[in-house]
Amino acid sequence: MRLILLGPPGAGKGTQAQRLVQKYGIVQLSTGEMLRAAVVAQTPIGLQAKDIMASGSLVPDEIVIGIISDRLDEPDMKNGFILDGFPRTVPQAAALDELLKKKHIKLDAVIELRVNESALLDRVETRVAEMRARGEEVRIDDTPEVLSKRLASYRSMTEPLIHHYSERRKLATVDGMMTIEQVTREVNRILAAVGAVEPKGAAKASAPARKAPGAARKTAGRAGKKPAKTAKKAAKSTRKAAKPASKAAKKSAKKAGRKAASPARGRTAGKAKKAAKSTAKKAAKKLTKKRAKR
């Protein structure tokens, strides 16, 4: 998820950013924090920023872009990020567009939290009055007067970004005057609609889908076993049916053999008897002749 949250001071960007960080494990990128980290790490760009910050001047856009570029290359950015406090101007947005294009990173959405400025001022006045009534110290930058100046600065410098991202079909607007929970639900709905996160229930629906191949294999296995079992049963039945037939055939063959052999044996015995009688007669004649000669 790569996301930019836009909105005037007091719109609730920080609250929604923290909720997204906790829910999706992404990183909230604050340009101020990144600048300070680069200075501490003494990176080449950090060293340039250090001198400029020490002089009290604003850090040029190219240095801020360079720090963002270095940060995007770090391993913890793989799940995505939310940009907080940048871009503030159209030139910064154009430079960021070019940087993301070079790194082949797609910006999923720019969500604008739109609020009623008069209502914001009323909220601040009420909060300040309550804090003073409790005897609490009020921060000098948390007063209606300071908020009015910041809102004017936002209108002149940052509001043009709405048109910039709207032209690129990246902008989605949420009513920031809703409750925190309602705003959170709407932000999540937008992120699901643009494909930055899984829609609610998609993970549950995908679980049976992941199990389907295994189930299919089991079903196929059972289907394969059933024909095999059926074939075995059929083979057994065939063998059982064949045994009586085979026995009957053998018996029939033996009977046929005996019947065929009986006449043959009778004929052979008759011929032998005739031959014996003939031989006996011949022997008797010869013996009679011999005696007659004597």
C-alpha positions as CSV (number, residue, x, y, z in Angstrom):
1,M,0.0,0.0,0.0
2,R,1.4,3.4,-1.1
3,L,-0.7,6.2,0.2
4,I,-0.8,10.0,0.6
5,L,-3.1,11.6,3.1
6,L,-4.2,15.2,2.4
7,G,-6.1,17.6,4.6
8,P,-5.7,20.8,6.6
9,P,-4.4,20.8,10.2
10,G,-6.8,19.2,12.6
11,A,-8.5,17.0,9.9
12,G,-7.3,13.8,11.6
13,K,-4.6,12.7,9.2
14,G,-2.3,11.6,12.0
15,T,-5.0,9.5,13.7
16,Q,-5.9,7.7,10.5
17,A,-2.3,7.2,9.5
18,Q,-1.5,5.5,12.9
19,R,-4.5,3.2,12.5
20,L,-3.3,2.2,9.0
21,V,0.2,1.6,10.3
22,Q,-1.0,-0.7,13.1
23,K,-3.5,-2.6,10.9
24,Y,-1.4,-3.2,7.8
25,G,2.2,-3.0,9.1
26,I,3.2,-0.2,6.8
27,V,5.5,2.7,7.5
28,Q,4.5,6.3,8.1
29,L,7.0,8.6,6.4
30,S,7.3,12.0,8.0
31,T,9.7,14.4,6.1
32,G,10.7,16.0,9.4
33,E,11.7,12.7,11.0
34,M,13.4,11.6,7.8
35,L,15.5,14.8,7.7
36,R,16.5,14.4,11.3
37,A,17.4,10.7,10.8
38,A,19.5,11.5,7.8
39,V,21.4,14.2,9.7
40,V,22.1,11.7,12.6
41,A,23.2,9.0,10.1
42,Q,25.4,11.6,8.4
43,T,24.4,10.5,4.9
44,P,25.6,12.7,2.1
45,I,22.2,14.3,1.7
46,G,21.8,14.4,5.5
47,L,25.0,16.5,5.8
48,Q,23.7,18.9,3.2
49,A,20.4,19.2,5.1
50,K,22.3,19.7,8.4
51,D,24.0,23.0,7.2
52,I,20.7,24.3,5.8
53,M,18.7,23.5,8.9
54,A,21.4,25.0,11.1
55,S,21.1,28.3,9.3
56,G,17.3,28.3,9.8
57,S,16.5,28.1,6.1
58,L,14.0,25.8,4.5
59,V,15.4,22.6,3.0
60,P,15.1,22.6,-0.8
61,D,12.8,20.2,-2.5
62,E,15.6,18.3,-4.2
63,I,17.2,17.5,-0.9
64,V,13.9,16.3,0.6
65,I,13.2,14.2,-2.5
66,G,16.7,12.7,-2.2
67,I,16.1,11.8,1.5
68,I,12.7,10.2,0.5
69,S,14.5,8.3,-2.3
70,D,17.1,6.8,0.1
71,R,14.3,5.9,2.6
72,L,12.3,4.1,0.0
73,D,15.2,1.7,-0.7
74,E,15.2,0.4,2.9
75,P,13.9,-3.1,3.6
76,D,11.0,-2.1,5.9
77,M,9.3,-0.3,3.0
78,K,8.3,-3.6,1.3
79,N,4.8,-3.5,2.7
80,G,4.2,0.1,1.8
81,F,4.1,3.6,3.2
82,I,2.0,6.6,4.1
83,L,3.5,10.0,3.3
84,D,2.9,12.5,6.0
85,G,3.7,16.2,5.4
86,F,4.9,15.7,1.9
87,P,4.2,16.8,-0.8
88,R,3.0,20.2,0.2
89,T,3.1,21.9,-3.2
90,V,2.5,20.9,-6.8
91,P,6.2,21.1,-7.7
92,Q,6.9,18.7,-4.8
93,A,4.1,16.4,-6.1
94,A,5.6,16.4,-9.6
95,A,9.1,15.6,-8.2
96,L,7.6,12.7,-6.2
97,D,5.7,11.4,-9.3
98,E,9.0,11.3,-11.2
99,L,10.8,9.6,-8.3
100,L,8.2,6.9,-7.9
101,K,8.2,6.3,-11.7
102,K,12.0,5.8,-11.7
103,K,11.7,3.3,-8.8
104,H,8.7,1.5,-10.5
105,I,6.6,2.2,-7.5
106,K,2.8,2.7,-8.0
107,L,1.0,5.2,-5.8
108,D,-2.3,3.5,-4.9
109,A,-4.3,6.5,-3.7
110,V,-4.3,10.1,-2.4
111,I,-7.1,10.4,0.2
112,E,-8.3,13.9,1.1
113,L,-9.9,14.4,4.5
114,R,-12.2,17.3,3.8
115,V,-13.3,19.3,6.8
116,N,-15.3,22.4,7.6
117,E,-12.8,25.1,8.7
118,S,-15.3,26.9,10.9
119,A,-16.1,23.7,12.7
120,L,-12.4,23.1,13.2
121,L,-11.9,26.5,14.7
122,D,-14.9,25.9,17.0
123,R,-13.3,22.7,18.2
124,V,-10.0,24.3,19.0
125,E,-11.7,27.2,20.9
126,T,-13.7,24.6,22.9
127,R,-10.7,22.5,23.6
128,V,-8.6,25.5,24.7
129,A,-11.3,26.8,26.9
130,E,-11.7,23.4,28.6
131,M,-7.9,23.1,29.1
132,R,-7.7,26.5,30.7
133,A,-10.7,25.7,32.9
134,R,-8.8,22.6,34.2
135,G,-5.7,24.7,34.7
136,E,-3.8,22.9,32.0
137,E,-1.1,24.6,29.9
138,V,-2.1,25.4,26.3
139,R,0.5,25.0,23.6
140,I,1.2,28.2,21.7
141,D,0.6,26.4,18.4
142,D,-2.8,25.0,19.5
143,T,-4.9,28.2,19.5
144,P,-7.6,29.4,17.2
145,E,-5.3,32.2,16.0
146,V,-2.4,29.9,15.0
147,L,-4.9,27.4,13.4
148,S,-6.3,30.2,11.3
149,K,-2.9,31.0,9.9
150,R,-2.1,27.3,9.2
151,L,-5.5,26.9,7.4
152,A,-4.7,29.9,5.2
153,S,-1.3,28.5,4.4
154,Y,-2.9,25.1,3.5
155,R,-5.4,26.7,1.2
156,S,-2.8,28.7,-0.7
157,M,0.0,26.0,-1.0
158,T,-1.5,22.5,-0.5
159,E,-5.1,22.7,-1.9
160,P,-3.8,22.8,-5.5
161,L,-2.6,19.3,-4.9
162,I,-6.2,18.2,-5.0
163,H,-6.5,19.2,-8.6
164,H,-3.1,17.7,-9.4
165,Y,-4.0,14.2,-8.1
166,S,-7.6,14.4,-9.3
167,E,-6.3,14.8,-12.9
168,R,-4.3,11.7,-12.4
169,R,-7.3,9.8,-11.1
170,K,-5.6,9.1,-7.8
171,L,-7.8,11.3,-5.5
172,A,-10.5,10.1,-3.2
173,T,-12.3,12.4,-0.8
174,V,-13.6,11.5,2.7
175,D,-15.8,13.6,5.0
176,G,-13.4,14.3,7.8
177,M,-16.2,15.7,10.0
178,M,-17.5,12.2,10.6
179,T,-16.5,10.3,13.7
180,I,-13.0,8.7,13.8
181,E,-14.5,5.2,13.4
182,Q,-16.6,6.3,10.4
183,V,-13.6,7.9,8.7
184,T,-11.5,4.8,9.3
185,R,-14.2,2.6,7.7
186,E,-14.4,4.8,4.7
187,V,-10.6,5.0,4.2
188,N,-10.5,1.2,4.3
189,R,-13.3,0.9,1.8
190,I,-11.4,3.2,-0.6
191,L,-8.2,1.2,-0.2
192,A,-10.1,-2.0,-0.9
193,A,-11.8,-0.5,-3.9
194,V,-8.4,0.5,-5.5
195,G,-6.9,-2.9,-4.8
196,A,-4.4,-1.6,-2.2
197,V,-5.7,-4.1,0.4
198,E,-7.9,-7.2,0.4
199,P,-11.6,-6.6,0.6
200,K,-13.2,-7.7,3.9
201,G,-14.0,-11.4,3.8
202,A,-11.6,-12.1,0.9
203,A,-9.1,-13.8,3.2
204,K,-11.8,-16.1,4.5
205,A,-13.0,-16.8,1.0
206,S,-9.5,-17.6,-0.2
207,A,-8.9,-20.2,2.6
208,P,-11.3,-22.8,1.1
209,A,-9.9,-21.9,-2.3
210,R,-6.4,-22.8,-1.1
211,K,-7.7,-26.1,0.3
212,A,-9.5,-26.9,-2.9
213,P,-6.6,-28.5,-4.7
214,G,-6.0,-30.9,-1.7
215,A,-9.7,-31.7,-1.6
216,A,-9.7,-32.2,-5.3
217,R,-6.8,-34.6,-5.0
218,K,-8.7,-36.5,-2.2
219,T,-11.8,-36.6,-4.3
220,A,-9.8,-37.8,-7.3
221,G,-8.2,-40.4,-5.2
222,R,-11.5,-41.7,-3.9
223,A,-12.9,-41.6,-7.4
224,G,-9.9,-43.6,-8.7
225,K,-10.2,-46.1,-5.9
226,K,-13.9,-46.8,-6.5
227,P,-13.4,-48.0,-10.1
228,A,-10.5,-50.1,-9.0
229,K,-12.5,-51.7,-6.3
230,T,-15.4,-52.2,-8.7
231,A,-13.1,-53.8,-11.2
232,K,-11.7,-56.2,-8.5
233,K,-15.2,-57.2,-7.5
234,A,-16.2,-57.8,-11.1
235,A,-13.0,-59.9,-11.6
236,K,-13.8,-62.0,-8.6
237,S,-17.4,-62.5,-9.7
238,T,-16.1,-63.6,-13.2
239,R,-13.7,-66.1,-11.7
240,K,-16.4,-67.5,-9.4
241,A,-18.8,-67.8,-12.3
242,A,-16.0,-69.4,-14.4
243,K,-15.1,-72.1,-11.9
244,P,-18.4,-74.0,-12.1
245,A,-18.4,-73.6,-15.9
246,S,-14.8,-74.9,-16.0
247,K,-15.7,-77.9,-13.8
248,A,-18.7,-78.7,-15.8
249,A,-16.6,-78.5,-19.0
250,K,-14.0,-80.9,-17.5
251,K,-16.7,-83.4,-16.5
252,S,-18.3,-83.2,-19.9
253,A,-14.9,-83.7,-21.5
254,K,-14.2,-86.8,-19.4
255,K,-17.6,-88.4,-20.1
256,A,-17.2,-87.7,-23.8
257,G,-13.7,-89.2,-23.6
258,R,-14.9,-92.4,-21.9
259,K,-17.8,-92.7,-24.3
260,A,-15.5,-92.3,-27.3
261,A,-12.9,-94.7,-25.8
262,S,-15.4,-97.5,-24.9
263,P,-16.4,-98.5,-28.5
264,A,-12.8,-98.2,-29.6
265,R,-11.7,-100.6,-26.8
266,G,-14.6,-103.0,-27.7
267,R,-13.6,-103.1,-31.4
268,T,-10.0,-103.7,-30.6
269,A,-10.8,-106.5,-28.2
270,G,-13.1,-108.2,-30.8
271,K,-10.3,-108.1,-33.5
272,A,-7.8,-109.6,-31.0
273,K,-10.2,-112.4,-30.2
274,K,-10.8,-113.2,-33.9
275,A,-7.1,-113.1,-34.6
276,A,-6.4,-115.5,-31.7
277,K,-9.1,-117.9,-32.9
278,S,-7.7,-117.9,-36.4
279,T,-4.2,-118.5,-35.1
280,A,-5.4,-121.4,-32.9
281,K,-7.2,-123.0,-35.8
282,K,-4.2,-122.7,-38.0
283,A,-2.0,-124.3,-35.3
284,A,-4.5,-127.2,-34.8
285,K,-4.6,-127.9,-38.6
286,K,-0.8,-128.0,-38.8
287,L,-0.6,-130.4,-35.8
288,T,-3.3,-132.7,-37.4
289,K,-1.3,-132.8,-40.6
290,K,1.9,-133.8,-38.8
291,R,0.2,-136.6,-37.0
292,A,-1.4,-137.8,-40.2
293,K,2.0,-138.0,-41.9
294,R,3.3,-140.2,-39.1
